[in-house]
Amino acid sequence: MNTKAKAHLAPTAAAQRMRRYRDRLKRGKCIVPVEADKGQVADQLVDLGALEEWDAESLTAIGNAILQLAARKQFGA
């Protein structure tokens, strides 16, 4: 009888990507790639008050600001 425990291996990068993809599908989300001038977009978001100047270099902060603006527009705020 073989009672040797199997080693727990760290998930591969491909497996992690697939999990994130499946999680997005379950939540009805998607990634939308958009090519834009980061500086110009950040400047406009700062002018609109959706982004703080110190966050202008952060792609995550820029993405979150765009989502907030979209939500405001959707709900008429």
N, C-alpha and C positions, 0 to 999 in steps of 0.2 A: 504494500500500500504506500503510495507516494503522498507524503504529508508536507512536502516542501511548499512554502508560501511563495506566491508569485511576487516579484518585485514591482512596485508601483513606478511606472515610468512617467516622466513629465510629458504632457501632451505636445505634439509637434506643432509648429507654427501653422501648418495647413489645417490641422484639427481645430486649433483655436479660431482661425478665420471662419471655418465652416460653422462652428458653434455660434459665433457672432452673427453670421449671415442668417442662420436658422432662427435665432432669437429675434432679429429684425423682422423676418417674415411673419413670425407669430404675432408681433406687435403691430404689424401693418406699416412698418417703416421701410425706408430705402435710403440709399446714399445717392445724392445727385451731384455728379462732378460738374463744376462750373469753372471755366477759365476766365480769370479777371485780373486786373491790376490790383494787387493786394494793398498798395499804398493808397490808391484812389478810393477803393471801397472803404478802407479803414477811415480815411479822412471824411468821407461822406457820412459814415456811421457816427463818427465823433460829432460832426456838425448837427446831426439829427438828435443827438443826445442818447443814442442807443449804445454807445461804446465809450469807455473812458480812454483818454489819451495814452495812459500807461499800458493799456491792453492792445494797442494798435498793432503790435508785432505778433500777437498770439492768434494763430489760426483757429484755435478752439474758441477764444473769446469772440472773434469775428463771426464765426459760424453761429454761436449762441445769440449774438446781437441780431443777425439776419433772421433767425427763427423768432426772436421776440418781436421784430418789426412785422413779420408775416402774421403772427398771432394777433397783434394789435389791429392790423388791417382786416383780418378775418372776422374779428369780433367788434369792429367798428370803434375801437378805442383811439 
